[in-house]
């Protein structure tokens, strides 16, 4: 894994994959070629569409599903919004307390849904016969905690509830091919190191049947090129009915980024990232964890300031300092970060 550092455009001291990924040289070159074609007037809508379909295939590999189950879009909140808009009036939606807003806000804004918030460790136990949907992030943005997806899915199935899981803070470092959720949503600009504006989602058969594609447009048909005009409604019979018109330039970079991620052994990536994260935890006197995101209390921001002063890139969330270790990092980053705080 350490040899992969050379594939990225930067990385030394960059501990912020949980905020924004760094592109590989291949991704940067793909974006540059696209800009050159666009500037020269040789860019083609059909070529962009072919790129998107290749990206859909890579996304399917990362989520362990068939490409026909994958919809492409721009943001996690848009996919969550479709689920919120499709919820019956008064339905109960179970969320994790202090989860990322994109997973929670679409349900709160309805105003007529019963949204319950529980601790991450209690999520599966809190599913009951009144729960219509469990919506949660697999890895918590603020703390790095990893939810027990298998238990949540089992509890939801027992009670007939739908499941929505956001893997934006997981896919890329944590294997996400066996989640068995009704809707798996992911934005690719963090651990997958794609340009911002490229998101994807995997839909179960039940989700395809029960979620209404309120964002339907010309790209929601089985063949977008024959779905460009009314008066008829054109909808594919699989998850691509939830496609939105693609942000072409973002997907040029995303196809390269997702292809790179899909080519890696996800288990090896997890072991590598966790090894660095836990080595850093040891330097801080923290217990080992199952997350590549390391957070610790930093109420006055002193540790984050020390990291920044040493030229490290990190972040702070909810009164905690936050760092993340990924493929462009190695043991030297662990030493530099710990030393910057006198650990």
C-alpha positions as CSV (number, residue, x, y, z in Angstrom):
1,X,0.0,0.0,0.0
2,X,2.8,2.4,0.8
3,X,3.9,2.3,-2.9
4,X,0.6,3.9,-3.8
5,X,1.6,7.2,-2.4
6,X,3.3,8.1,-5.7
7,X,0.0,7.8,-7.5
8,X,-1.3,10.9,-5.7
9,X,-0.5,14.6,-6.5
10,X,0.4,15.4,-2.9
11,X,-0.1,13.9,0.6
12,X,2.7,14.5,3.1
13,X,1.1,16.1,6.1
14,X,-2.4,15.9,4.6
15,X,-4.7,14.3,7.2
16,X,-8.0,15.4,5.8
17,X,-9.5,12.7,3.6
18,X,-12.6,13.0,5.7
19,X,-12.9,16.6,4.5
20,X,-11.6,16.5,0.9
21,X,-9.6,13.8,-0.9
22,X,-6.5,14.4,-3.0
23,X,-6.7,13.3,-6.7
24,X,-4.4,10.8,-8.2
25,X,-2.3,11.9,-11.2
26,X,-4.7,10.0,-13.4
27,X,-7.7,11.9,-12.0
28,X,-6.0,15.2,-12.4
29,X,-5.0,14.4,-16.0
30,X,-8.6,13.3,-16.8
31,X,-9.9,16.6,-15.6
32,X,-7.3,18.5,-17.5
33,X,-8.0,16.6,-20.8
34,X,-11.6,17.3,-20.4
35,X,-11.0,21.0,-19.9
36,X,-8.8,21.0,-23.0
37,X,-11.5,19.2,-25.1
38,X,-14.1,21.6,-23.8
39,X,-12.0,24.7,-24.6
40,X,-11.2,23.3,-28.1
41,X,-14.9,22.7,-28.8
42,X,-14.4,18.9,-29.3
43,X,-16.2,17.8,-26.2
44,X,-19.2,15.5,-26.9
45,X,-22.4,14.8,-24.9
46,X,-22.3,11.2,-26.1
47,X,-18.7,10.8,-24.9
48,X,-19.6,12.3,-21.5
49,X,-22.5,9.7,-21.3
50,X,-20.1,6.9,-22.0
51,X,-17.8,8.2,-19.2
52,X,-20.7,8.2,-16.8
53,X,-21.6,4.6,-17.6
54,X,-18.1,3.5,-16.9
55,X,-18.2,5.4,-13.6
56,X,-21.6,3.7,-12.8
57,X,-19.8,0.4,-13.3
58,X,-17.0,1.3,-10.9
59,X,-19.6,2.6,-8.3
60,X,-21.4,-0.7,-8.6
61,X,-18.2,-2.6,-7.9
62,X,-17.5,-0.5,-4.8
63,X,-21.0,-1.2,-3.5
64,X,-21.2,-4.8,-4.5
65,X,-24.3,-4.5,-6.7
66,X,-25.2,-4.7,-10.4
67,X,-24.8,-1.4,-12.4
68,X,-28.6,-1.4,-13.0
69,X,-29.1,-0.8,-9.3
70,X,-26.9,2.3,-9.3
71,X,-28.2,5.8,-9.8
72,X,-25.9,8.8,-10.4
73,X,-26.4,12.3,-9.0
74,X,-24.8,15.2,-7.4
75,X,-25.3,15.2,-3.6
76,X,-26.3,12.8,-0.8
77,X,-29.0,15.2,0.4
78,X,-30.8,14.9,-3.0
79,X,-31.1,11.2,-2.7
80,X,-32.1,11.4,0.9
81,X,-34.6,14.1,-0.1
82,X,-36.3,11.7,-2.5
83,X,-36.8,9.2,0.3
84,X,-38.1,12.0,2.6
85,X,-40.6,13.2,0.0
86,X,-41.8,9.6,-0.5
87,X,-42.4,8.9,3.2
88,X,-46.0,8.5,4.3
89,X,-47.3,11.3,6.5
90,X,-46.5,10.6,10.2
91,X,-43.9,7.9,9.4
92,X,-41.2,7.3,11.9
93,X,-37.6,7.9,10.7
94,X,-34.9,6.7,13.0
95,X,-31.5,8.6,12.9
96,X,-28.3,8.7,14.8
97,X,-28.0,11.6,17.2
98,X,-25.7,14.3,15.7
99,X,-25.4,12.6,12.4
100,X,-24.4,14.6,9.3
101,X,-27.1,17.0,8.3
102,X,-27.5,15.7,4.7
103,X,-28.8,12.4,6.2
104,X,-31.1,14.1,8.7
105,X,-32.3,17.5,7.4
106,X,-34.4,16.2,4.4
107,X,-36.6,14.3,7.0
108,X,-36.8,17.2,9.4
109,X,-37.9,19.7,6.8
110,X,-41.0,17.7,6.0
111,X,-42.5,18.7,9.3
112,X,-45.0,15.9,9.4
113,X,-42.6,13.0,10.0
114,X,-41.6,11.6,13.4
115,X,-37.8,11.8,13.5
116,X,-36.1,10.1,16.4
117,X,-32.4,10.5,17.2
118,X,-30.6,7.8,19.2
119,X,-26.9,7.1,20.0
120,X,-25.0,5.2,17.3
121,X,-24.5,2.1,19.5
122,X,-28.2,1.9,20.2
123,X,-29.5,2.2,16.6
124,X,-30.3,-1.4,16.0
125,X,-32.0,-1.8,19.4
126,X,-34.2,1.2,18.8
127,X,-35.8,-0.1,15.6
128,X,-39.4,-1.1,16.3
129,X,-42.7,-1.9,14.6
130,X,-43.5,1.8,14.1
131,X,-40.2,2.5,12.3
132,X,-40.7,3.2,8.6
133,X,-37.0,4.1,7.8
134,X,-33.6,3.9,9.5
135,X,-31.4,6.6,8.0
136,X,-27.8,6.9,9.1
137,X,-24.1,7.3,8.2
138,X,-22.0,4.2,8.3
139,X,-19.1,6.2,9.7
140,X,-19.9,9.3,11.8
141,X,-18.4,12.5,10.4
142,X,-17.8,14.2,13.8
143,X,-16.4,11.2,15.7
144,X,-15.4,8.5,13.3
145,X,-17.6,5.9,15.0
146,X,-18.5,3.0,12.8
147,X,-22.1,1.8,13.0
148,X,-23.0,-1.9,13.1
149,X,-24.6,-2.1,9.7
150,X,-25.4,-5.8,9.9
151,X,-27.3,-5.5,13.1
152,X,-29.2,-2.4,11.9
153,X,-30.2,-4.2,8.7
154,X,-31.3,-7.3,10.6
155,X,-33.4,-5.2,13.0
156,X,-35.0,-3.3,10.1
157,X,-35.8,-6.4,8.2
158,X,-37.5,-7.9,11.3
159,X,-39.7,-4.9,11.6
160,X,-40.3,-4.3,7.9
161,X,-38.5,-1.0,7.9
162,X,-36.5,0.5,5.0
163,X,-32.8,1.3,5.5
164,X,-30.8,4.3,4.1
165,X,-27.0,4.3,4.8
166,X,-24.6,7.0,3.8
167,X,-21.2,5.7,3.0
168,X,-19.5,9.0,2.1
169,X,-17.1,8.6,5.1
170,X,-16.6,4.9,4.5
171,X,-16.4,3.9,0.8
172,X,-12.7,4.2,-0.2
173,X,-11.2,3.0,3.1
174,X,-13.8,0.6,4.4
175,X,-15.2,-2.2,2.3
176,X,-18.9,-1.5,1.5
177,X,-19.9,-4.4,-0.7
178,X,-22.1,-6.3,1.8
179,X,-24.3,-3.7,3.4
180,X,-27.7,-5.1,2.1
181,X,-29.4,-1.8,2.6
182,X,-32.4,-0.5,0.6
183,X,-30.6,2.7,-0.3
184,X,-26.8,3.2,-0.1
185,X,-25.7,6.8,-0.9
186,X,-22.2,8.1,-1.3
187,X,-20.6,11.3,-2.4
188,X,-17.2,10.6,-4.0
189,X,-15.2,13.7,-3.1
190,X,-13.8,12.4,0.2
191,X,-12.1,9.0,0.5
192,X,-12.6,8.3,-3.2
193,X,-10.8,11.5,-4.2
194,X,-13.2,12.5,-7.0
195,X,-14.2,16.1,-7.9
196,X,-17.0,17.4,-5.8
197,X,-20.4,17.1,-7.6
198,X,-20.3,13.3,-8.3
199,X,-22.5,11.1,-6.1
200,X,-24.1,7.7,-6.5
201,X,-26.7,5.5,-4.8
202,X,-27.6,1.8,-4.9
203,X,-31.3,1.0,-4.7
204,X,-32.9,-2.3,-3.7
205,X,-35.9,-3.6,-5.6
206,X,-38.2,-2.4,-2.8
207,X,-36.6,1.1,-2.9
208,X,-37.1,1.3,-6.7
209,X,-40.8,0.4,-6.2
210,X,-41.5,2.7,-3.2
211,X,-39.4,5.8,-3.7
212,X,-40.8,8.3,-6.2
213,X,-38.2,9.8,-8.7
214,X,-39.3,13.4,-8.1
215,X,-36.1,14.6,-9.8
216,X,-36.9,12.8,-13.0
217,X,-35.6,14.4,-16.2
218,X,-34.2,13.5,-19.6
219,X,-31.6,11.3,-18.0
220,X,-34.1,9.2,-16.1
221,X,-35.3,7.3,-19.1
222,X,-34.0,3.9,-20.2
223,X,-32.4,5.6,-23.1
224,X,-31.8,9.3,-22.3
225,X,-31.3,10.2,-25.9
226,X,-34.9,9.3,-26.7
227,X,-36.3,10.8,-23.5
228,X,-35.5,14.4,-24.1
229,X,-39.0,15.7,-24.8
230,X,-42.6,15.4,-23.5
231,X,-45.5,15.0,-23.5
232,X,-44.8,11.4,-22.3
233,X,-43.1,10.4,-19.0
234,X,-39.9,8.5,-19.7
235,X,-38.7,6.4,-16.8
236,X,-36.3,3.5,-16.7
237,X,-37.6,0.4,-14.8
238,X,-34.5,0.1,-12.7
239,X,-32.5,2.4,-10.4
240,X,-31.4,4.6,-13.3
241,X,-34.8,6.2,-13.1
242,X,-33.3,8.2,-10.2
243,X,-30.4,9.6,-12.4
244,X,-30.2,13.3,-12.8
245,X,-28.6,15.1,-15.7
246,X,-24.9,14.5,-15.0
247,X,-22.4,17.3,-14.1
248,X,-20.2,16.2,-17.0
249,X,-16.9,17.8,-15.9
250,X,-17.2,16.3,-12.4
251,X,-17.8,12.9,-13.8
252,X,-14.8,13.0,-16.1
253,X,-12.6,13.1,-13.0
254,X,-14.9,10.8,-11.0
255,X,-14.7,8.0,-13.5
256,X,-10.9,8.0,-13.1
257,X,-11.1,8.2,-9.3
258,X,-13.7,5.5,-8.9
259,X,-11.9,3.2,-11.4
260,X,-8.7,3.5,-9.3
261,X,-10.5,2.8,-6.0
262,X,-12.4,-0.1,-7.5
263,X,-9.1,-1.6,-8.7
264,X,-7.7,-1.9,-5.2
265,X,-8.1,-4.6,-2.6
266,X,-10.5,-3.0,-0.2
267,X,-9.5,-5.2,2.7
268,X,-5.8,-4.2,2.2
269,X,-6.7,-0.5,2.1
270,X,-8.7,-0.9,5.4
271,X,-5.8,-2.6,7.1
272,X,-3.3,0.1,5.9
273,X,-5.5,3.0,6.9
274,X,-6.4,1.5,10.3
275,X,-2.8,0.7,11.0
276,X,-1.8,4.3,10.6
277,X,-4.8,5.6,12.5
278,X,-4.2,3.2,15.4
279,X,-0.5,4.0,15.5
280,X,-1.5,7.7,15.9
281,X,-4.0,6.8,18.6
282,X,-1.2,5.0,20.5
283,X,0.9,8.2,20.4
284,X,-2.0,10.1,21.8
285,X,-2.7,7.6,24.5
286,X,-6.0,6.6,23.0
287,X,-7.4,3.1,22.6
288,X,-7.3,1.3,19.3
289,X,-10.4,1.7,17.1
290,X,-12.0,0.3,14.0
291,X,-12.0,3.7,12.2
292,X,-9.6,5.5,10.0
293,X,-10.9,8.8,11.4
294,X,-9.2,9.8,14.7
295,X,-10.9,12.4,16.9
296,X,-10.2,13.6,20.4
297,X,-11.5,16.5,22.6
298,X,-9.9,19.8,21.6
299,X,-12.4,22.4,23.0
300,X,-10.0,25.4,22.6
301,X,-8.6,24.3,19.3
302,X,-5.0,24.2,20.6
303,X,-4.2,20.8,19.1
304,X,-5.7,21.7,15.7
305,X,-3.7,25.0,15.8
306,X,-0.5,23.0,16.6
307,X,-1.1,20.7,13.6
308,X,-1.7,23.7,11.3
309,X,1.4,25.5,12.6
310,X,3.5,22.4,11.7
311,X,2.1,22.5,8.1
312,X,-0.3,19.6,8.6
313,X,-3.8,19.8,7.2
314,X,-6.5,18.6,9.6
315,X,-10.0,19.7,10.8
316,X,-12.1,20.3,13.8
317,X,-15.6,19.2,14.4
318,X,-18.0,19.6,17.3
319,X,-15.3,20.6,19.8
320,X,-12.9,17.8,18.7
321,X,-9.8,17.7,16.6
322,X,-10.1,15.3,13.6
323,X,-7.5,13.7,11.4
324,X,-7.8,10.9,8.9
325,X,-5.2,8.6,7.4
326,X,-5.4,7.3,3.8
327,X,-3.3,6.0,1.0
328,X,-1.1,9.1,0.6
329,X,0.0,8.9,4.2
330,X,2.6,6.7,5.9
331,X,4.3,6.4,9.3
332,X,6.1,9.6,8.8
333,X,2.8,11.5,8.9
334,X,2.0,9.7,12.2
335,X,5.3,10.9,13.6
336,X,4.9,14.5,12.3
337,X,1.4,14.9,13.6
338,X,2.2,13.5,17.0
339,X,5.4,15.5,17.4
340,X,3.6,18.8,16.4
341,X,1.5,18.4,19.6
342,X,4.4,17.2,21.8
343,X,3.2,13.6,21.9
